[in-house]
Amino acid sequence: DGGITQSPKYLFRKEGQNVTLSCEQNLNHDAMYWYRQDPGQGLRLIYYSQIVNDFQKGDIAEGYSVSREKKESFPLTVTSAQKNPTAFYLCASRGVPSDTQYFGPGTRLTVL
Amino acid sequence: QQQVKQSPQSLIVQKGGISIINCAYENTAFDYFPWYQQFPGKGPALLIAIRPDVSEKKEGRFTISFNKSAKQFSLHIMDSQPGDSATYFCAASKVSTGSARQLTFGSGTQLTVLP
């Protein structure tokens, strides 16, 4: 199956802990994105990457970090510096030069 | 200039009716306007998209109307069905630094279609 996978589906974190969310795609897409979704709100861009070993901050990058060591993988780390990390996190990818972003199924992070 | 404003926040229609969701933007550099459908607990899925060189695009029961001069676009769902009940997001995209493309999303419309 071709597509985007995110794991885990649900994640619980204690305050002060860093956690890493996985995003893998087998679509051979160059560009990958991380979004945060809060209840009743639209999606907000955290980080994006156009190519391997390069990534850019989005609108709400504070408290998050990413890496892009492989084309198919774009993990997101939610650090203890993120003050309100409880949210639904969505990963997306885009095959350049297409304009369309395709989304994964999401990871729901809850801070206990 | 980066905002996309979406209305209404929620919408209830009867089965067979027409659902209309509206979006407005300010940045004239936007050149790609997709609509996404999202079911609870799932990722958004692309529904239909339009570019500003056309005024309307239709795919099945879904139609986008685009008014470039007014900087507005809307989604029409004809013959709405209970299975259409979901949250709908409009978005706008432009090329930014290094040919990167970023989507700016509206705040979403929760559609409920009554049987």
Interface residues (C-beta under 8 A of the other chain):
Chain A: I4 Q6 A31 Y33 G40 Q41 G42 L43 R44 L45 Y48 Q50 Q56 G58 L90 A92 R94 V96 D99 T100 Q101 Y102 F103 G104 P105 G106 R108
Chain B: V4 Q6 Q9 Y32 P34 Y36 G41 K42 G43 P44 A45 L46 A49 F89 S93 T97 G98 S99 A100 R101 Q102 L103 F105 G106 S107 G108
